[in-house]
Amino acid sequence: MAKSSTSSASIPALPPTYEAALQELEALVASLESGQLPLDQLLTGYQRGAQLLKFCRDKLEAVETQIKVLEGTELKPWVQE
């Protein structure tokens, strides 16, 4: 039981912004792909990556929802001018 409370205490908070989360996620993926992490850190890294990915997806979904509200019910294709 003490082991799980230690694990939850060592989980870092989510970054304050989408950009910070994406930067951390990219660094984490690079370290996971390097093959240099010990086995126990692979699991921790994977769990953190899943957490960061969900955070980024939620942020993107929130922005998409706000755009839908501003533009009507469906997103319009973005055209670069």
C-alpha positions as CSV (number, residue, x, y, z in Angstrom):
1,M,0.0,0.0,0.0
2,A,2.8,2.4,0.8
3,K,4.3,1.6,-2.6
4,S,1.2,3.0,-4.4
5,S,1.2,6.2,-2.3
6,T,4.9,6.7,-3.1
7,S,4.2,6.3,-6.8
8,S,1.3,8.8,-6.8
9,A,3.5,11.3,-4.9
10,S,6.3,11.0,-7.5
11,I,4.0,11.8,-10.5
12,P,4.8,15.3,-11.7
13,A,2.0,17.7,-12.3
14,L,0.8,18.4,-15.8
15,P,2.5,21.3,-17.6
16,P,0.7,24.6,-17.6
17,T,0.4,24.9,-21.4
18,Y,-0.1,22.7,-24.5
19,E,3.2,23.8,-25.8
20,A,5.1,22.8,-22.6
21,A,3.3,19.4,-22.6
22,L,4.1,18.8,-26.2
23,Q,7.8,19.7,-25.6
24,E,7.9,17.3,-22.7
25,L,6.2,14.6,-24.7
26,E,8.6,14.9,-27.6
27,A,11.6,14.7,-25.2
28,L,10.0,11.7,-23.5
29,V,9.4,9.9,-26.8
30,A,13.0,10.5,-27.8
31,S,14.3,9.0,-24.6
32,L,12.0,6.0,-24.9
33,E,13.0,5.4,-28.5
34,S,16.7,5.6,-27.6
35,G,16.5,2.2,-25.9
36,Q,18.7,3.5,-23.1
37,L,16.2,3.6,-20.2
38,P,16.0,0.9,-17.6
39,L,12.9,-1.3,-17.7
40,D,11.2,0.3,-14.7
41,Q,11.7,3.8,-16.2
42,L,10.2,2.5,-19.5
43,L,6.9,1.9,-17.7
44,T,6.9,5.2,-15.9
45,G,7.8,7.0,-19.1
46,Y,5.0,5.3,-21.0
47,Q,2.5,6.2,-18.3
48,R,3.7,9.8,-18.3
49,G,3.5,9.9,-22.1
50,A,-0.1,8.7,-22.0
51,Q,-0.9,11.3,-19.5
52,L,0.7,14.1,-21.6
53,L,-1.0,12.8,-24.8
54,K,-4.4,12.9,-23.1
55,F,-3.7,16.5,-21.8
56,C,-2.7,17.6,-25.3
57,R,-5.7,16.0,-27.0
58,D,-8.0,17.5,-24.4
59,K,-6.6,21.0,-25.0
60,L,-6.9,20.6,-28.8
61,E,-10.5,19.4,-28.4
62,A,-11.3,22.4,-26.2
63,V,-10.0,24.8,-28.8
64,E,-11.8,23.0,-31.6
65,T,-15.0,23.3,-29.6
66,Q,-14.5,27.0,-29.1
67,I,-13.9,27.5,-32.9
68,K,-17.1,25.5,-33.7
69,V,-19.0,27.9,-31.4
70,L,-17.5,30.9,-33.1
71,E,-17.9,29.6,-36.7
72,G,-21.2,27.7,-36.3
73,T,-21.7,24.0,-36.0
74,E,-19.0,22.7,-38.3
75,L,-15.4,23.6,-38.8
76,K,-14.5,25.4,-41.9
77,P,-11.3,24.3,-43.8
78,W,-8.4,26.6,-43.0
79,V,-7.0,28.3,-46.1
80,Q,-3.6,30.0,-45.7
81,E,-3.6,33.3,-47.5
